[in-house]
Structures are given as structure tokens and as C-alpha cells.
Amino acid sequence: MLFAVLLALPQTTRAARLSDDEKALTATSHRTAVLRGRASWYGREHQGRRTSSGERFDRHKYTCAHKTLPFGTRLRVTNPDNGKAVVVRVADRGPFRHARILDLSEIAARPLGIVADGSADVVAEVVPETTPLGPIAAPADLAALVEDEALALGTPLETTEVAVEVPAAAAPVVLNPTYVVQAGTFGDARNAAAMQAKILAVDQQLSVTVATETVASRSLNRVVVGGFADWATADAVRKRLQRGGITGLVRKVPAAATR
């Protein structure tokens, strides 16, 4: 479903004062990944609770929840209806209902009009990790993103390559090949083991490991399939798992973070 309304962005003196990051983001340059769909928000009732990444939720910080994107990934999220955009950091897992693609913290959702309306259609793009969090200019080609028939609601991030640095503390993964399918990250090791068994039920020939790391004194269990010699092979496995009801994300693992 395409967005019905696109507001023209006002030309103000702020445009002359855009930072280098904002200028790069507003240019019609290559994007690592783009998705489009419905976003909601969460706030006071979750304040101080542990998130899936191990950190405590703060409704006054620019964070969001996504089902599979690696923690720390930054997204520029834009509401075409009001032309407002913010940059947020993935710090939690979800949302898991109503076909939503993102849950935004209260401070991030407010300028997008999501706090007032409960949810809104948005366009989200993966942006460099150096991009400052908070309000930012909307993409210059927002109209093209809204009208692009190739962007199925909520799915492109699952099918587009996202090269993400693996933290030094991450559990070992294979050096060569360098592509893996991440099928989820769980605080409870039993849930990770259940996901591992579910994947093997789809294909017993797959190499499925549970890599454990500690974040903020909490153990996180990452379910990883592979590795694979190239992106196409890994993505073919991801699609096969998706047909079995398992959502995954292909990741390119830097050699420096493997052994």
C-alpha cells in the first residue's frame, strides 16, 4: 500500500547549515538498505526495563526495535505525511504484532506524529554508524522512495545486503567463507536452542551454531547459519529458511572479527 500523502519539505535557512552527515544523507546516493511499512512506539510503561540488547530502555533516547537488524545499526526514519525524519539506533527486538516493521522510542516517535496517532507509515534507511542520533533532514528523493514499487512493505531489509561490523566481543564465526545468516538473538539460551533445532528441521545439512556474548553483564545467544563463500549462496539459504517460517538476515563478517 503506497502512502497517500507526501508533504513538500519547506526550504529554510537550516538547509544552509546542514552537517556533512546530513548533506550526504540528503543526496541521492547509494543506500545500503531501505524498507517501508508501519511503525509504532513505546514509552513510559517500558522505562528502565532490559531490552534484548541488554541495555535498559530509555524513552528519552533515540532508539528503536527491529526483528533482525544487528544491534547498533542506525536508521533514518521518515514520515512522508509530515516530512519529518529522525535517526535512531537499533537496541531492541520487535515489534511482533500488527505487521509493524519498527517500534520507536517515545522521543523518536513524537516528531514523526506517531505518539499522537499511535502508528504511521514510514520509510527507513540504514545509514552510517557515525550519523548523529536525533532529528535530521528527510531524504531528497523521498517521493521516489514512497512511490517505488520495488519496496514491499517491511521486507527489503531481509533481502538487501547489510555489511555490519561484528563487535570484538562477539563469539567466533567462520573466517572463510565470510557470509552468514543470523536467525535471531536471544537472552534465554533455551530459545536459541529451539531456533537451532527449528532450522535443522528445515535442513539437517546446514551448519547452525549458537554464539554467546555478554552485553551489559547479560548473556546474549546469537543463532548463526553458515558461513558461505558468497552473498548469493547465503541469501538462497535465508530464503529457504523464510519459506519454513524462519526470518533471517544475511551478514558479511569482516575477516578481522573471525577466527
Contacts in CASP RR format, 6 or more apart in sequence:
PFRMAT RR
TARGET T0000
AUTHOR 0000-0000-0000
METHOD contacts of the structure
MODEL  1
MLFAVLLALPQTTRAARLSDDEKALTATSHRTAVLRGRASWYGREHQGRR
TSSGERFDRHKYTCAHKTLPFGTRLRVTNPDNGKAVVVRVADRGPFRHAR
ILDLSEIAARPLGIVADGSADVVAEVVPETTPLGPIAAPADLAALVEDEA
LALGTPLETTEVAVEVPAAAAPVVLNPTYVVQAGTFGDARNAAAMQAKIL
AVDQQLSVTVATETVASRSLNRVVVGGFADWATADAVRKRLQRGGITGLV
RKVPAAATR
1 121 0 8 1.000
1 153 0 8 1.000
2 146 0 8 1.000
2 147 0 8 1.000
3 80 0 8 1.000
3 81 0 8 1.000
3 121 0 8 1.000
3 146 0 8 1.000
5 80 0 8 1.000
5 81 0 8 1.000
6 80 0 8 1.000
6 81 0 8 1.000
6 142 0 8 1.000
6 143 0 8 1.000
6 146 0 8 1.000
7 80 0 8 1.000
7 81 0 8 1.000
7 82 0 8 1.000
7 83 0 8 1.000
9 83 0 8 1.000
9 137 0 8 1.000
9 138 0 8 1.000
9 142 0 8 1.000
14 137 0 8 1.000
15 137 0 8 1.000
18 26 0 8 1.000
18 137 0 8 1.000
19 132 0 8 1.000
21 128 0 8 1.000
21 130 0 8 1.000
21 131 0 8 1.000
21 132 0 8 1.000
21 136 0 8 1.000
22 136 0 8 1.000
22 137 0 8 1.000
24 128 0 8 1.000
25 76 0 8 1.000
25 125 0 8 1.000
25 127 0 8 1.000
25 131 0 8 1.000
25 136 0 8 1.000
25 137 0 8 1.000
25 139 0 8 1.000
26 137 0 8 1.000
26 138 0 8 1.000
26 139 0 8 1.000
26 140 0 8 1.000
27 140 0 8 1.000
28 140 0 8 1.000
28 141 0 8 1.000
31 125 0 8 1.000
31 126 0 8 1.000
32 125 0 8 1.000
32 126 0 8 1.000
32 160 0 8 1.000
32 161 0 8 1.000
32 162 0 8 1.000
32 163 0 8 1.000
33 125 0 8 1.000
33 126 0 8 1.000
33 156 0 8 1.000
33 157 0 8 1.000
33 160 0 8 1.000
33 161 0 8 1.000
33 162 0 8 1.000
34 123 0 8 1.000
34 124 0 8 1.000
34 125 0 8 1.000
34 126 0 8 1.000
34 145 0 8 1.000
34 151 0 8 1.000
34 156 0 8 1.000
34 157 0 8 1.000
34 160 0 8 1.000
35 101 0 8 1.000
35 123 0 8 1.000
35 124 0 8 1.000
35 151 0 8 1.000
35 154 0 8 1.000
35 155 0 8 1.000
35 156 0 8 1.000
35 157 0 8 1.000
36 101 0 8 1.000
36 121 0 8 1.000
36 122 0 8 1.000
36 123 0 8 1.000
36 124 0 8 1.000
36 145 0 8 1.000
36 146 0 8 1.000
36 151 0 8 1.000
36 152 0 8 1.000
36 153 0 8 1.000
36 154 0 8 1.000
36 156 0 8 1.000
37 100 0 8 1.000
37 101 0 8 1.000
37 121 0 8 1.000
37 122 0 8 1.000
37 123 0 8 1.000
37 153 0 8 1.000
37 154 0 8 1.000
38 98 0 8 1.000
38 99 0 8 1.000
38 100 0 8 1.000
38 101 0 8 1.000
38 119 0 8 1.000
38 120 0 8 1.000
38 121 0 8 1.000
38 122 0 8 1.000
38 153 0 8 1.000
39 77 0 8 1.000
39 100 0 8 1.000
39 101 0 8 1.000
39 102 0 8 1.000
39 103 0 8 1.000
39 104 0 8 1.000
39 109 0 8 1.000
39 112 0 8 1.000
39 114 0 8 1.000
39 119 0 8 1.000
39 120 0 8 1.000
39 121 0 8 1.000
39 122 0 8 1.000
39 124 0 8 1.000
40 95 0 8 1.000
40 98 0 8 1.000
40 100 0 8 1.000
40 102 0 8 1.000
40 103 0 8 1.000
40 104 0 8 1.000
40 109 0 8 1.000
40 114 0 8 1.000
40 118 0 8 1.000
40 119 0 8 1.000
41 103 0 8 1.000
41 104 0 8 1.000
41 105 0 8 1.000
41 106 0 8 1.000
41 108 0 8 1.000
41 109 0 8 1.000
41 114 0 8 1.000
41 115 0 8 1.000
41 118 0 8 1.000
41 119 0 8 1.000
42 57 0 8 1.000
42 59 0 8 1.000
42 65 0 8 1.000
42 103 0 8 1.000
42 104 0 8 1.000
42 105 0 8 1.000
42 106 0 8 1.000
43 57 0 8 1.000
43 59 0 8 1.000
43 105 0 8 1.000
43 106 0 8 1.000
44 59 0 8 1.000
44 106 0 8 1.000
46 57 0 8 1.000
46 59 0 8 1.000
47 57 0 8 1.000
47 58 0 8 1.000
47 59 0 8 1.000
48 56 0 8 1.000
48 57 0 8 1.000
48 58 0 8 1.000
49 56 0 8 1.000
49 57 0 8 1.000
50 56 0 8 1.000
50 57 0 8 1.000
50 218 0 8 1.000
51 57 0 8 1.000
51 63 0 8 1.000
51 65 0 8 1.000
51 91 0 8 1.000
51 92 0 8 1.000
51 93 0 8 1.000
52 65 0 8 1.000
52 71 0 8 1.000
52 92 0 8 1.000
52 93 0 8 1.000
52 94 0 8 1.000
52 185 0 8 1.000
52 186 0 8 1.000
52 187 0 8 1.000
52 220 0 8 1.000
53 71 0 8 1.000
53 72 0 8 1.000
53 91 0 8 1.000
53 92 0 8 1.000
53 215 0 8 1.000
53 216 0 8 1.000
53 220 0 8 1.000
54 215 0 8 1.000
54 216 0 8 1.000
54 218 0 8 1.000
54 220 0 8 1.000
55 91 0 8 1.000
55 215 0 8 1.000
55 216 0 8 1.000
57 63 0 8 1.000
57 91 0 8 1.000
57 92 0 8 1.000
57 105 0 8 1.000
58 105 0 8 1.000
59 105 0 8 1.000
59 106 0 8 1.000
59 107 0 8 1.000
60 105 0 8 1.000
60 106 0 8 1.000
60 107 0 8 1.000
61 105 0 8 1.000
61 107 0 8 1.000
61 133 0 8 1.000
62 86 0 8 1.000
62 87 0 8 1.000
62 88 0 8 1.000
62 89 0 8 1.000
62 105 0 8 1.000
62 107 0 8 1.000
62 108 0 8 1.000
62 133 0 8 1.000
62 134 0 8 1.000
63 88 0 8 1.000
63 89 0 8 1.000
63 90 0 8 1.000
63 91 0 8 1.000
63 92 0 8 1.000
63 104 0 8 1.000
63 105 0 8 1.000
63 108 0 8 1.000
64 75 0 8 1.000
64 77 0 8 1.000
64 88 0 8 1.000
64 89 0 8 1.000
64 90 0 8 1.000
64 91 0 8 1.000
64 92 0 8 1.000
64 102 0 8 1.000
64 103 0 8 1.000
64 104 0 8 1.000
64 105 0 8 1.000
64 108 0 8 1.000
65 90 0 8 1.000
65 91 0 8 1.000
65 92 0 8 1.000
65 93 0 8 1.000
65 94 0 8 1.000
65 95 0 8 1.000
65 102 0 8 1.000
65 103 0 8 1.000
66 73 0 8 1.000
66 75 0 8 1.000
66 90 0 8 1.000
66 93 0 8 1.000
66 94 0 8 1.000
66 101 0 8 1.000
66 102 0 8 1.000
66 157 0 8 1.000
67 93 0 8 1.000
67 94 0 8 1.000
67 95 0 8 1.000
67 96 0 8 1.000
67 247 0 8 1.000
68 157 0 8 1.000
68 158 0 8 1.000
68 182 0 8 1.000
68 184 0 8 1.000
68 247 0 8 1.000
68 248 0 8 1.000
68 249 0 8 1.000
69 75 0 8 1.000
69 90 0 8 1.000
69 126 0 8 1.000
69 157 0 8 1.000
69 162 0 8 1.000
69 249 0 8 1.000
70 90 0 8 1.000
70 162 0 8 1.000
70 164 0 8 1.000
70 182 0 8 1.000
70 249 0 8 1.000
70 251 0 8 1.000
71 90 0 8 1.000
71 91 0 8 1.000
71 185 0 8 1.000
71 215 0 8 1.000
72 89 0 8 1.000
72 90 0 8 1.000
72 91 0 8 1.000
72 129 0 8 1.000
73 89 0 8 1.000
73 90 0 8 1.000
73 126 0 8 1.000
73 129 0 8 1.000
73 162 0 8 1.000
73 164 0 8 1.000
74 87 0 8 1.000
74 88 0 8 1.000
74 89 0 8 1.000
74 90 0 8 1.000
74 126 0 8 1.000
74 127 0 8 1.000
74 128 0 8 1.000
74 129 0 8 1.000
74 131 0 8 1.000
74 133 0 8 1.000
75 87 0 8 1.000
75 88 0 8 1.000
75 89 0 8 1.000
75 90 0 8 1.000
75 102 0 8 1.000
75 124 0 8 1.000
75 125 0 8 1.000
75 126 0 8 1.000
75 127 0 8 1.000
76 85 0 8 1.000
76 86 0 8 1.000
76 87 0 8 1.000
76 124 0 8 1.000
76 125 0 8 1.000
76 127 0 8 1.000
76 131 0 8 1.000
76 136 0 8 1.000
76 139 0 8 1.000
77 85 0 8 1.000
77 86 0 8 1.000
77 87 0 8 1.000
77 88 0 8 1.000
77 102 0 8 1.000
77 104 0 8 1.000
77 108 0 8 1.000
77 112 0 8 1.000
77 122 0 8 1.000
77 123 0 8 1.000
77 124 0 8 1.000
78 84 0 8 1.000
78 85 0 8 1.000
78 112 0 8 1.000
78 122 0 8 1.000
78 123 0 8 1.000
78 124 0 8 1.000
78 138 0 8 1.000
78 139 0 8 1.000
78 142 0 8 1.000
79 85 0 8 1.000
79 112 0 8 1.000
79 113 0 8 1.000
79 114 0 8 1.000
79 120 0 8 1.000
79 121 0 8 1.000
79 122 0 8 1.000
80 121 0 8 1.000
80 122 0 8 1.000
80 123 0 8 1.000
80 142 0 8 1.000
80 143 0 8 1.000
80 146 0 8 1.000
81 120 0 8 1.000
81 121 0 8 1.000
82 112 0 8 1.000
82 113 0 8 1.000
83 138 0 8 1.000
83 142 0 8 1.000
84 111 0 8 1.000
84 112 0 8 1.000
84 113 0 8 1.000
84 135 0 8 1.000
84 138 0 8 1.000
85 112 0 8 1.000
85 135 0 8 1.000
85 136 0 8 1.000
85 137 0 8 1.000
85 138 0 8 1.000
85 139 0 8 1.000
86 104 0 8 1.000
86 108 0 8 1.000
86 111 0 8 1.000
86 112 0 8 1.000
86 133 0 8 1.000
86 134 0 8 1.000
86 135 0 8 1.000
86 136 0 8 1.000
87 127 0 8 1.000
87 131 0 8 1.000
87 132 0 8 1.000
87 133 0 8 1.000
87 134 0 8 1.000
87 136 0 8 1.000
88 104 0 8 1.000
88 105 0 8 1.000
88 108 0 8 1.000
88 133 0 8 1.000
88 134 0 8 1.000
89 133 0 8 1.000
92 103 0 8 1.000
93 185 0 8 1.000
94 100 0 8 1.000
94 103 0 8 1.000
95 101 0 8 1.000
95 102 0 8 1.000
95 103 0 8 1.000
98 119 0 8 1.000
99 153 0 8 1.000
100 119 0 8 1.000
101 122 0 8 1.000
101 124 0 8 1.000
101 153 0 8 1.000
101 154 0 8 1.000
102 122 0 8 1.000
102 124 0 8 1.000
104 112 0 8 1.000
104 114 0 8 1.000
106 115 0 8 1.000
108 134 0 8 1.000
109 115 0 8 1.000
111 135 0 8 1.000
112 120 0 8 1.000
112 122 0 8 1.000
113 120 0 8 1.000
114 120 0 8 1.000
123 139 0 8 1.000
123 142 0 8 1.000
123 145 0 8 1.000
123 146 0 8 1.000
123 151 0 8 1.000
124 157 0 8 1.000
125 139 0 8 1.000
125 145 0 8 1.000
126 157 0 8 1.000
126 162 0 8 1.000
139 145 0 8 1.000
145 151 0 8 1.000
150 156 0 8 1.000
157 249 0 8 1.000
158 238 0 8 1.000
158 242 0 8 1.000
158 247 0 8 1.000
158 248 0 8 1.000
158 249 0 8 1.000
159 235 0 8 1.000
161 231 0 8 1.000
161 250 0 8 1.000
161 252 0 8 1.000
162 249 0 8 1.000
162 250 0 8 1.000
162 251 0 8 1.000
162 252 0 8 1.000
163 251 0 8 1.000
163 252 0 8 1.000
164 251 0 8 1.000
164 252 0 8 1.000
165 254 0 8 1.000
165 257 0 8 1.000
166 173 0 8 1.000
166 251 0 8 1.000
166 253 0 8 1.000
166 254 0 8 1.000
166 257 0 8 1.000
166 258 0 8 1.000
167 213 0 8 1.000
167 257 0 8 1.000
168 257 0 8 1.000
169 213 0 8 1.000
169 214 0 8 1.000
169 215 0 8 1.000
170 211 0 8 1.000
170 213 0 8 1.000
170 222 0 8 1.000
170 257 0 8 1.000
171 211 0 8 1.000
171 212 0 8 1.000
171 213 0 8 1.000
171 222 0 8 1.000
172 211 0 8 1.000
172 258 0 8 1.000
172 259 0 8 1.000
173 180 0 8 1.000
173 209 0 8 1.000
173 211 0 8 1.000
173 224 0 8 1.000
173 227 0 8 1.000
173 253 0 8 1.000
173 257 0 8 1.000
173 258 0 8 1.000
174 180 0 8 1.000
174 226 0 8 1.000
174 227 0 8 1.000
174 253 0 8 1.000
174 258 0 8 1.000
175 255 0 8 1.000
175 258 0 8 1.000
175 259 0 8 1.000
176 229 0 8 1.000
176 255 0 8 1.000
177 226 0 8 1.000
177 227 0 8 1.000
177 228 0 8 1.000
177 229 0 8 1.000
177 230 0 8 1.000
178 227 0 8 1.000
178 229 0 8 1.000
178 252 0 8 1.000
178 253 0 8 1.000
178 254 0 8 1.000
178 255 0 8 1.000
178 258 0 8 1.000
179 226 0 8 1.000
179 227 0 8 1.000
179 228 0 8 1.000
179 229 0 8 1.000
179 230 0 8 1.000
179 231 0 8 1.000
179 233 0 8 1.000
179 234 0 8 1.000
179 250 0 8 1.000
179 251 0 8 1.000
179 252 0 8 1.000
179 253 0 8 1.000
180 224 0 8 1.000
180 225 0 8 1.000
180 226 0 8 1.000
180 227 0 8 1.000
180 228 0 8 1.000
180 234 0 8 1.000
180 250 0 8 1.000
180 251 0 8 1.000
180 253 0 8 1.000
181 224 0 8 1.000
181 225 0 8 1.000
181 226 0 8 1.000
181 228 0 8 1.000
181 234 0 8 1.000
181 237 0 8 1.000
181 238 0 8 1.000
181 241 0 8 1.000
181 248 0 8 1.000
181 249 0 8 1.000
181 250 0 8 1.000
181 251 0 8 1.000
182 222 0 8 1.000
182 223 0 8 1.000
182 224 0 8 1.000
182 225 0 8 1.000
182 248 0 8 1.000
182 249 0 8 1.000
182 250 0 8 1.000
182 251 0 8 1.000
183 195 0 8 1.000
183 199 0 8 1.000
183 208 0 8 1.000
183 223 0 8 1.000
183 224 0 8 1.000
183 225 0 8 1.000
183 241 0 8 1.000
183 246 0 8 1.000
183 247 0 8 1.000
183 248 0 8 1.000
184 192 0 8 1.000
184 195 0 8 1.000
184 222 0 8 1.000
184 223 0 8 1.000
184 248 0 8 1.000
185 220 0 8 1.000
185 221 0 8 1.000
185 222 0 8 1.000
185 223 0 8 1.000
186 192 0 8 1.000
186 195 0 8 1.000
186 220 0 8 1.000
186 221 0 8 1.000
186 223 0 8 1.000
187 218 0 8 1.000
187 219 0 8 1.000
187 220 0 8 1.000
187 221 0 8 1.000
188 221 0 8 1.000
189 210 0 8 1.000
189 212 0 8 1.000
189 219 0 8 1.000
189 221 0 8 1.000
191 221 0 8 1.000
192 210 0 8 1.000
192 221 0 8 1.000
192 222 0 8 1.000
192 223 0 8 1.000
193 210 0 8 1.000
195 223 0 8 1.000
195 246 0 8 1.000
196 208 0 8 1.000
196 209 0 8 1.000
196 210 0 8 1.000
196 223 0 8 1.000
198 246 0 8 1.000
199 206 0 8 1.000
199 208 0 8 1.000
199 223 0 8 1.000
199 225 0 8 1.000
199 241 0 8 1.000
199 246 0 8 1.000
200 206 0 8 1.000
200 208 0 8 1.000
202 240 0 8 1.000
202 241 0 8 1.000
202 244 0 8 1.000
202 246 0 8 1.000
203 237 0 8 1.000
203 240 0 8 1.000
206 225 0 8 1.000
206 226 0 8 1.000
206 237 0 8 1.000
207 225 0 8 1.000
207 226 0 8 1.000
207 227 0 8 1.000
208 223 0 8 1.000
208 224 0 8 1.000
208 225 0 8 1.000
208 226 0 8 1.000
209 223 0 8 1.000
209 224 0 8 1.000
209 226 0 8 1.000
210 221 0 8 1.000
210 222 0 8 1.000
210 223 0 8 1.000
210 224 0 8 1.000
211 221 0 8 1.000
211 222 0 8 1.000
211 224 0 8 1.000
212 219 0 8 1.000
212 220 0 8 1.000
212 221 0 8 1.000
212 222 0 8 1.000
213 219 0 8 1.000
213 220 0 8 1.000
213 222 0 8 1.000
214 220 0 8 1.000
225 237 0 8 1.000
225 241 0 8 1.000
226 234 0 8 1.000
226 237 0 8 1.000
227 234 0 8 1.000
227 253 0 8 1.000
228 234 0 8 1.000
228 237 0 8 1.000
231 250 0 8 1.000
231 252 0 8 1.000
234 250 0 8 1.000
235 250 0 8 1.000
238 248 0 8 1.000
238 249 0 8 1.000
238 250 0 8 1.000
241 247 0 8 1.000
241 248 0 8 1.000
242 248 0 8 1.000
END
